[in-house]
């Protein structure tokens, strides 16, 4: 039986972070890439809150709150960048955003 | 009781995350991410972080996810506009196999430090808004102010990025 111990919270956070990496690397839809980033931030937050309870100190929860604030500002910037890129390319496929790629042979 | 709640919430969080990275439709994927965010809010409540529980629901489920859903509807991503990903699951399998030793390393590093047995019992009032506010405005005052400046910069930056260019 799985119990709510320290290691099960840590294992859940590690698995969620890995799922975020898997989605980040293997998908091509830019919205799903963005949500994978958010999933990784959430997994780190879960680990911070778990460690905060483990050490009996509030610092982990405060850092987690700051990570949430940074994630909110990141959401604003990322989604406005998606709007700009969608206006230029009319696509959400990351393979179309290749303006900086060098065409032809080196 | 807490063990059963933890089991249910963690299963929902994992299922939501797996659905988020594997569903084809972008809207279904975003709605699946809501399940993960709400389950994580419940896990924060189990971990005595009652203020973070509220912040997670208000900021993540209330602001960020709604912003993502609004953008998906605004750009009107249809099923045929979504990128074709024929060997998506093969890529996922390869990345998962690569990540297994890394995860095992991190897990065994944490296994070395787990020697406190009574993880479920803590002092009264730990993690509520009073204690968090006292810490935030004494020890963490400078990072708090820097975060507020960061939010202002993000607000101005998004307006400048997303506005239309003026034709001259």
Interface residues (C-beta under 8 A of the other chain):
Chain A: X1 X2 X3 X4 X5 X6 X7 X8 X9 X10 X11 X12 X14 X15 X16 X18 X19 X20 X21 X22 X23 X25 X26 X27 X28 X29 X31 X32 X34 X35 X36 X38 X39 X42 X45 X46 X49 X50 X52 X53 X54 X56 X58 X59 X61 X62 X64 X65 X66 X68 X69 X70 X71 X72 X73 X74 X75 X76 X77 X79 X80 X81 X82 X83 X84 X86 X91 X92 X93 X94 X95
Chain B: X2 X3 X5 X6 X7 X10 X13 X14 X17 X18 X20 X21 X26 X29 X30 X33 X36 X37 X40 X43 X44 X46 X47 X48 X49 X51 X52 X55 X56 X59 X60 X63 X64 X67 X68 X71 X72 X74 X75 X77 X81 X82 X83 X85 X88 X91 X92 X95 X96 X99 X102 X103 X106 X107 X110 X111 X114 X116 X119 X120 X122 X123 X126 X127 X131 X132 X135 X136 X139 X140 X143 X144 X147 X150 X151 X153 X154 X155 X157 X158 X161 X162
